[in-house]
């Protein structure tokens, strides 16, 4: 039946949720504090749709790596020394996921959503003509020594369970895929190509979907600050904003890292932490010296992606709560990142856009999609570094839940019930 649905948040997750809800015939309103869609975390992310290269932040080797990075002083993970209680809690929960068993469970859940998301993205591409600088040329993860290759081989066995197509390449093979790597061929031990990964501009995509939503009758309320969620017994009665009070039959929260603040007002504890990431965007000088798709430097945790006539370099995980400062050292790391891989595609005289955003990260890196203890409130948040990759599938999963359409994939371990230490309540699956 047709319902009034209010979506909180107009990032890529909220916008794609609105699209599928409208497609299923609902009357949808989206509210956001920015003046248009995808202005925060979705704005200048890495640009890779990493369906195969989907991995939790917490892996068995993470604690040792943190130690090693701290000693070398060039760390892709930066922790503010004045740690807040939220940072300490997040690190403790992350640490508890740093074992082989949790890693495999978490990775499997993430891959389930990512694979579904790819199908949903192709559905949108079939629904209407959409251009977001997309390329479908796979992604390439580079290795600097054989030890890294051996570690990656262990991961491949999990990927095979999900029919993810990969190819192990030697350094020659890497240059065939990405000719711009020819200058550093001798330093590379090899790489893995994830054949089915895509690339695309998340901000452009969100804007194209937004235009389509408006055509379909979705109402977007921008420059609207959410003040509080009002409840009545076990349901949501309205959402109070800086403009007016919004009432609907059903509510969905896609507020990224800010979801926690608003949900804790109504007793829902979500362990989402704002892991700050950085990116730089620069022009392509010459096509053959620039990346053709996404190149992932796993050791330095940096991704370099081709987006039309631009190159996006993204990386670094900075644990410093909601601090928006642009850190000079992170800028240097990203510049080093592109110089290391594509020395001839970067000139220091260039204008570049330096950006930061908060990745809404859960301790197990899996998003939180599904019902809540309130009968008409749903969550679609906590996607961490993979919001762009998982966005379209997450939007469709959410719409199907609200519409009472049976999910096309297993929802096991995807809703908030897996954090039973935070919420001793039962969820309402309709």
C-alpha positions in Angstrom: 0.0 0.0 0.0 1.0 3.6 -0.7 2.6 5.2 2.4 4.0 8.5 3.3 7.7 7.9 4.0 10.1 10.5 5.5 13.8 9.9 4.7 16.3 11.7 7.0 19.5 12.5 5.1 20.1 13.3 1.4 23.6 11.7 0.9 23.9 8.9 -1.6 22.2 6.5 0.8 19.2 8.6 1.5 18.8 9.6 -2.1 18.9 6.1 -3.5 16.5 5.0 -0.7 14.1 7.7 -1.9 14.5 6.5 -5.5 13.4 2.9 -4.8 10.7 4.0 -2.4 9.2 6.3 -5.0 9.6 3.5 -7.6 7.5 1.3 -5.4 4.8 3.9 -5.3 5.3 5.6 -2.0 4.9 9.3 -1.3 8.4 10.3 -0.3 9.9 13.4 1.4 13.7 13.7 2.1 15.1 16.2 4.5 18.7 17.4 4.8 20.5 20.3 6.4 22.6 21.1 3.3 21.4 23.0 0.3 21.5 20.1 -2.0 22.2 16.3 -2.2 25.5 14.5 -1.4 27.2 17.5 0.2 28.9 15.7 3.0 30.5 12.2 3.1 29.2 11.4 -0.4 30.8 14.5 -1.9 34.4 13.6 -2.7 34.9 10.0 -1.7 37.3 7.6 -3.4 35.0 7.0 -6.4 35.6 3.3 -6.5 32.7 0.8 -6.5 34.6 -1.9 -4.8 32.3 -4.9 -5.2 35.2 -7.4 -4.9 37.6 -5.3 -2.9 35.3 -5.2 0.1 37.1 -5.7 3.4 36.5 -4.9 7.0 38.8 -2.4 8.7 39.2 -4.8 11.6 41.4 -7.7 10.4 43.6 -10.1 12.3 46.7 -8.1 11.4 45.4 -4.6 12.4 46.7 -4.4 16.0 50.2 -5.3 14.8 50.0 -2.9 11.9 49.0 0.0 14.1 52.1 -0.6 16.2 54.3 -0.8 13.1 52.7 2.4 11.6 53.2 4.3 14.8 56.9 3.5 14.8 57.5 4.4 11.2 55.5 7.7 11.6 53.7 7.3 8.2 50.5 5.9 9.3 47.3 5.5 7.2 45.5 5.3 10.6 45.9 8.4 12.7 44.6 8.6 16.2 44.1 11.8 18.1 46.3 11.5 21.2 43.6 13.3 23.3 41.3 10.3 22.9 37.6 10.9 23.7 35.5 8.1 25.4 33.8 7.6 22.0 37.2 6.9 20.3 38.3 4.5 23.1 35.0 2.6 22.8 35.2 2.4 19.0 38.8 1.2 19.2 38.0 -1.5 21.8 35.0 -2.8 19.7 37.2 -2.7 16.6 39.9 -4.7 18.4 37.3 -7.3 19.4 36.7 -7.9 15.6 40.4 -8.3 14.8 40.3 -12.1 14.7 40.0 -14.5 11.7 36.5 -15.7 12.6 35.0 -12.2 12.9 36.9 -11.1 9.8 35.3 -13.8 7.7 31.8 -13.3 9.1 32.1 -9.5 8.6 33.6 -9.7 5.1 30.9 -12.2 4.0 28.1 -9.9 5.2 29.7 -6.9 3.4 30.2 -8.9 0.2 26.5 -10.0 0.3 25.4 -6.3 0.4 28.0 -5.2 -2.1 27.1 -7.8 -4.7 23.5 -7.0 -4.4 24.3 -3.4 -4.7 26.0 -3.9 -8.1 22.8 -5.5 -9.4 20.7 -2.6 -8.1 23.1 -0.1 -9.7 22.7 -1.9 -13.1 18.9 -1.7 -12.5 19.1 2.1 -12.1 21.2 2.3 -15.3 18.5 0.3 -17.1 15.7 2.4 -15.6 17.0 5.7 -17.1 19.9 7.3 -18.9 22.4 8.2 -16.2 25.9 9.5 -16.6 28.3 9.8 -13.6 31.7 9.4 -15.2 31.3 5.6 -14.8 33.8 3.1 -16.0 33.5 -0.7 -15.8 37.2 -1.7 -16.0 37.7 -3.4 -12.7 40.1 -2.3 -10.0 43.7 -3.2 -9.3 45.2 -3.9 -5.9 49.0 -3.5 -5.9 51.6 -5.5 -3.9 55.1 -4.4 -3.1 56.4 -7.8 -1.9 55.6 -11.5 -2.0 54.4 -11.6 1.6 51.6 -9.2 0.7 50.6 -11.5 -2.1 50.5 -14.5 0.2 48.2 -12.7 2.6 45.9 -11.7 -0.3 45.7 -15.3 -1.5 44.0 -16.2 1.8 41.4 -13.6 1.1 40.8 -14.9 -2.4 39.2 -18.1 -0.9 36.5 -16.0 0.8 36.0 -14.1 -2.5 35.6 -17.4 -4.4 32.6 -18.4 -2.2 30.9 -15.3 -3.6 31.9 -15.9 -7.2 34.0 -12.8 -7.3 36.2 -12.8 -10.4 39.8 -12.0 -9.6 43.1 -12.4 -11.4 46.5 -12.6 -9.8 49.0 -10.5 -12.0 52.7 -10.1 -12.1 54.2 -6.6 -12.5 54.0 -6.9 -16.3 50.3 -7.8 -16.0 49.7 -4.8 -13.8 51.2 -2.4 -16.4 49.0 -4.0 -19.1 45.9 -3.1 -17.0 47.3 0.3 -15.9 49.9 1.6 -18.4 50.6 4.6 -16.2 52.4 2.2 -13.7 55.2 1.6 -16.2 57.5 4.0 -14.4 57.4 1.9 -11.2 57.2 -1.6 -12.7 60.4 -2.8 -11.1 59.2 -1.9 -7.6 56.0 -4.0 -7.9 55.7 -7.6 -6.8 52.3 -7.9 -8.5 48.7 -7.3 -8.0 45.1 -8.6 -8.0 42.6 -7.4 -10.5 39.0 -7.4 -9.3 37.4 -7.8 -12.7 33.9 -6.7 -11.7 34.6 -3.5 -9.9 33.4 -0.2 -11.3 34.3 3.4 -10.8 32.2 6.5 -10.8 31.6 9.9 -9.3 29.3 9.5 -6.3 28.4 13.2 -6.2 27.3 13.2 -9.9 25.4 10.0 -9.4 23.5 11.3 -6.4 22.6 14.5 -8.3 21.3 12.5 -11.3 19.3 10.2 -9.0 18.0 13.3 -7.3 16.7 14.8 -10.6 15.0 11.6 -11.4 13.4 11.5 -7.9 12.0 15.0 -8.4 10.5 13.8 -11.7 8.9 10.9 -9.8 7.4 13.3 -7.3 9.8 13.0 -4.4 9.8 16.1 -2.3 13.3 17.3 -1.0 13.4 19.7 1.9 16.9 21.2 2.0 18.5 23.6 4.5 16.4 21.8 7.1 18.1 21.0 10.5 16.6 18.0 12.3 16.0 18.9 15.9 14.4 15.7 17.4 12.4 12.6 16.6 9.1 12.5 18.5 7.8 9.1 19.8 4.5 7.9 21.0 4.6 4.5 22.7 6.5 2.2 20.3 6.2 4.3 17.2 7.5 7.6 15.8 4.9 10.3 15.6 6.9 13.1 13.9 10.2 14.7 13.3 10.8 18.3 14.5 13.0 20.4 12.3 14.2 24.0 12.1 11.4 24.7 9.6 8.4 22.6 10.6 7.1 19.3 12.0 7.1 16.5 9.5 4.7 13.6 9.9 4.7 10.3 8.0 3.6 6.7 8.2 7.2 5.5 8.1 10.6 7.0 8.8 14.1 6.1 7.7 17.4 7.4 9.1 20.4 7.8 6.7 22.3 10.5 8.5 25.8 8.8 8.3 27.9 9.6 11.3 25.3 11.9 12.7 22.7 9.1 13.0 24.1 8.2 16.5 23.3 11.6 17.9 19.7 11.7 16.8 19.0 8.0 17.6 20.4 8.1 21.1 17.7 10.7 21.9 15.1 7.9 21.5 17.1 5.2 23.2 18.7 3.6 20.2 22.4 3.1 20.6 24.3 2.6 17.4 28.1 2.1 17.6 28.8 4.4 14.6 32.0 6.4 14.7 33.0 9.2 12.4 36.2 7.9 10.8 37.6 10.9 9.1 38.9 10.4 5.6 40.6 12.8 3.1 40.8 13.1 -0.6 42.4 15.3 -3.2 41.1 15.8 -6.7 43.4 16.9 -9.5 43.3 17.2 -13.3 44.5 14.5 -15.7 47.7 15.7 -17.5 48.1 13.0 -20.1 45.8 10.0 -20.4 48.5 7.4 -20.7 50.3 8.4 -17.5 47.1 8.6 -15.5 45.1 5.8 -13.9 42.4 4.2 -16.1 40.3 2.9 -13.3 41.0 2.4 -9.6 44.4 1.5 -8.2 44.6 0.5 -4.6 47.9 0.7 -2.7 47.1 -1.7 0.1 50.3 -1.1 2.1 49.7 2.7 2.2 45.9 2.4 2.3 45.4 4.8 -0.6 43.1 4.5 -3.6 43.7 6.4 -6.8 40.7 6.6 -9.2 40.0 8.0 -12.6 36.9 10.1 -12.8 36.5 11.6 -16.3 39.2 14.2 -16.7 40.0 14.2 -13.0 42.0 11.9 -10.7 40.8 11.3 -7.1 43.2 10.2 -4.5 41.7 9.1 -1.2 42.7 7.4 2.0 43.7 7.8 5.6 41.5 6.9 8.6 41.7 9.6 11.2 40.1 9.0 14.6 39.4 12.4 16.0 35.6 12.6 16.6 33.9 15.4 14.6 36.9 17.5 13.9 36.6 19.0 10.4 40.1 20.5 10.2 42.0 19.8 6.9 45.2 18.2 8.2 48.4 19.3 6.3 50.1 16.0 7.0 47.2 14.1 5.4 47.5 16.3 2.3 51.2 15.3 2.1 50.4 11.6 2.4 47.9 11.8 -0.4 50.3 13.7 -2.7 53.0 11.1 -1.8 50.4 8.4 -2.6 49.9 9.6 -6.2 53.6 10.4 -6.8 54.5 6.9 -5.6 52.2 5.2 -8.2 51.9 7.6 -11.1 54.9 9.9 -10.9 54.2 11.5 -14.2 50.5 12.3 -13.6 51.1 14.8 -10.8 52.7 18.3 -10.9 53.2 20.1 -7.6 52.2 23.4 -9.2 48.7 22.0 -9.8 45.5 23.3 -8.3 43.9 20.5 -6.3 40.8 20.2 -4.2 41.6 19.0 -0.7 38.6 17.6 1.1 37.6 15.7 4.2 34.5 13.8 5.3 33.3 11.5 8.0 32.8 7.8 7.1 30.1 6.4 9.4 32.0 3.3 10.6 30.7 0.4 12.6 33.2 -1.8 14.6 32.5 -4.7 12.2 32.4 -2.5 9.0 29.0 -3.8 8.1 26.2 -1.2 7.7 23.0 -1.2 9.8 20.0 -1.7 7.6 16.6 -2.7 8.9 14.0 -2.3 11.5 14.3 -0.8 15.0 12.3 -1.4 18.2 9.9 1.3 16.9 7.4 -0.2 14.6 7.7 2.5 11.9 11.4 3.5 12.1 14.1 2.0 9.9 17.8 2.5 9.7 20.0 2.6 6.6 23.4 3.9 7.9 26.9 3.0 9.1 28.4 2.1 5.8 31.9 3.2 6.7 34.3 3.5 3.7 31.9 1.6 1.4 28.9 3.9 1.3 29.2 4.5 -2.4 29.7 0.8 -3.1 26.8 -0.4 -1.0 24.5 2.6 -1.5 22.2 1.4 -4.3 21.6 -2.1 -2.8 21.1 -0.6 0.6 18.5 1.8 -0.7 16.6 -1.1 -2.4 16.9 -3.3 0.7 15.4 -0.6 2.8 12.5 0.1 0.3 11.7 -3.6 0.1 11.5 -3.8 3.9 9.2 -0.8 4.1 7.0 -2.1 1.3 6.8 -5.6 2.8 8.5 -7.1 -0.3 10.6 -10.1 0.6 14.3 -9.4 0.6 16.3 -10.8 -2.3 19.2 -11.5 -0.1 19.6 -12.8 3.5 19.2 -10.0 6.1 21.2 -12.1 8.7 23.5 -9.9 10.7 22.7 -6.7 8.8 20.2 -5.1 11.2 21.0 -3.5 14.6 20.2 -6.7 16.6 23.9 -7.8 16.2 24.8 -5.1 18.7 22.8 -6.7 21.5 25.2 -5.2 24.1 23.7 -1.8 23.2 20.0 -2.5 22.7 18.3 -5.2 24.7 15.1 -5.0 22.6 13.4 -6.9 19.9 13.1 -5.5 16.4 9.9 -5.0 14.6 9.9 -6.9 11.3 6.3 -5.8 10.4 
